[in-house]
Amino acid sequence: MHWYGMIRCIIVMLFFMVAAPGPGMAQTLYPARNGAETSRVVTVYSSIDEAIALPLIDAFRDANPTIAVRYVEAQTVDIYERVVQESDAGKPTADIAISSAMDLQMKLANDGYARRISSFASGQWPKWANWRDSAIGLTYEPAVIVYHKPDFVAAPPPQTRAELEQYLRANSNDLQGRIGTYDIERAGVGLLFLARDIENHRDIWSLVGAMGGAGVKLYSTSSAILERVADGRFALGYNILGSYAAEWAKTHPDIGIVMPRDYTVVMTRVAVVPMRAGSPDLGERFLQYLMSPEGQKVMAEQSGLPAIHPAVDGPNTATALIRQMGGQLRPAPLTPALMVYLDQAKRGRVVARWNKELRAR
C-alpha cells in the first residue's frame, strides 16, 4: 500500500477509536464534499434510521461542502444517557441530538443540558413544537391504525376508537393473536401515545381490555407490526407511527391506513443542541438546515418524514394534513408535562393498569 494511503487509513482508525460509540450505537463518517482532510465534523446523535436520514445528510453536505458529518444512530434512551453522562463528565458530546422520545428530549432541555438556539425566527415555528428555543420539533407524525386490506373486503375497518373496541369484542375469537401494538414498557413512543389516549379518550382502558381479549401482541418496533400486517398474520395494528406505515404501504399494497376520526395523535422528533456540544456552531447549522424550507422538503419528499414547517406544502406535510383533517389532529406539545411518566411511581401505576387490562377478558 502506498505510504499516503497507509497514513490515511491510520488516521481514520484513530478517529473511530477515539470517538467510538457506546453500546448499541453505530456510527458512520460522511466526508466533506470538498474532500479536504482537515474538514470540520458535525457529530449527530440520532434515533432516525440511517437509511432514512441519508438524504438529509447528503443534502446538508451539498449545502455545506466544507463540513463532514459523523452520524451516530442509537436508541432514544442511549442518546439521552450518553448526552447526560458525557456532559456530566465535562467531555464534549453531540453537536446535535435528534430523538423521537419527546419526553427524554424535553428532560434534556428542562434540566439544562440543551442550549438556547437564537439564530432562527421562532415566530415562524408552531408554538407547540418549540420549547424556549431549546427543544425543537422537526416532524409532524400522526399515530394511525393499520390494517390488512383483504380482511376488510366485506366491511370497512374501524374509523374511531369506539368502533375499534366494538369490532374487537364482536370478533375476539377470530382475531386471537392477530392484533398488534407497541409494548409501552419497551417502546417510548408507545407510552407517549398511550399517555395522549388517556388525556383524550375516557374509555381508553376499556379499549385496552378489548385488545387484551383479542390476544394482542406487543412489540418494541413499528416494523415488526407492519411486517405482520403486510403478510396477513395480523388484521390490525393500533397506534402505529404513521410515517413508517406510509413508507411500508408504498411497497406493501395490502397495508391500509386509518387516521382515527375521533382524534389523531401527532408526535414530533425533537432536536436539541447540547450545552456541552464540541462544536455547537455546527450543531446549530445542521439544525438550521433541518428547519429550513429546503431541508424540510428533503425530509418530506426523500426521507418520508412529514415536514412541520408551515410554509412547506405537499402530500407529506403538516400543511396538507391540517388542511385535510383540521381539529381532528392532536399534537403532543413540547412542555414539561411530557415528563410526567418519567417519574417511576407514576409510570409504574400506568404500566400496572395497562397489564391488568390486557389480562382482563
HELIX and SHEET records of a PDB file:
HELIX    1   1 TRP A    3  VAL A   18  1                                  16    
HELIX    2   2 GLU A   50  ALA A   63  1                                  14    
HELIX    3   3 THR A   76  ASP A   88  1                                  13    
HELIX    4   4 MET A  102  ASN A  110  1                                   9    
HELIX    5   5 SER A  122  GLN A  124  5                                   3    
HELIX    6   6 LYS A  127  ALA A  129  5                                   3    
HELIX    7   7 LYS A  149  PHE A  152  5                                   4    
HELIX    8   8 ARG A  161  ALA A  170  1                                  10    
HELIX    9   9 GLY A  188  ASN A  200  1                                  13    
HELIX   10  10 ILE A  204  GLY A  213  1                                  10    
HELIX   11  11 SER A  222  ALA A  230  1                                   9    
HELIX   12  12 GLY A  242  THR A  251  1                                  10    
HELIX   13  13 PRO A  280  MET A  291  1                                  12    
HELIX   14  14 PRO A  293  GLU A  301  1                                   9    
HELIX   15  15 ALA A  318  MET A  325  1                                   8    
HELIX   16  16 GLY A  326  GLN A  328  5                                   3    
HELIX   17  17 PRO A  336  LEU A  342  5                                   7    
HELIX   18  18 GLN A  344  ARG A  359  1                                  16    
SHEET    1   A 7 ALA A  26  TYR A  30  0                                        
SHEET    2   A 7 ILE A  67  GLU A  73 -1                                        
SHEET    3   A 7 ARG A  40  SER A  46  1                                        
SHEET    4   A 7 ILE A  96  SER A  99  1                                        
SHEET    5   A 7 VAL A 270  VAL A 272 -1                                        
SHEET    6   A 7 ALA A 135  GLY A 137 -1                                        
SHEET    7   A 7 ASN A 130  TRP A 131 -1                                        
SHEET    1   B 5 LYS A 217  TYR A 219  0                                        
SHEET    2   B 5 ILE A 179  TYR A 182  1                                        
SHEET    3   B 5 LEU A 236  LEU A 241  1                                        
SHEET    4   B 5 GLU A 141  HIS A 148 -1                                        
SHEET    5   B 5 ILE A 255  VAL A 258 -1                                        
SHEET    1   C 6 LYS A 217  TYR A 219  0                                        
SHEET    2   C 6 ILE A 179  TYR A 182  1                                        
SHEET    3   C 6 LEU A 236  LEU A 241  1                                        
SHEET    4   C 6 GLU A 141  HIS A 148 -1                                        
SHEET    5   C 6 THR A 264  MET A 267 -1                                        
SHEET    6   C 6 LEU A 329  PRO A 331  1                                        
END                                                                             
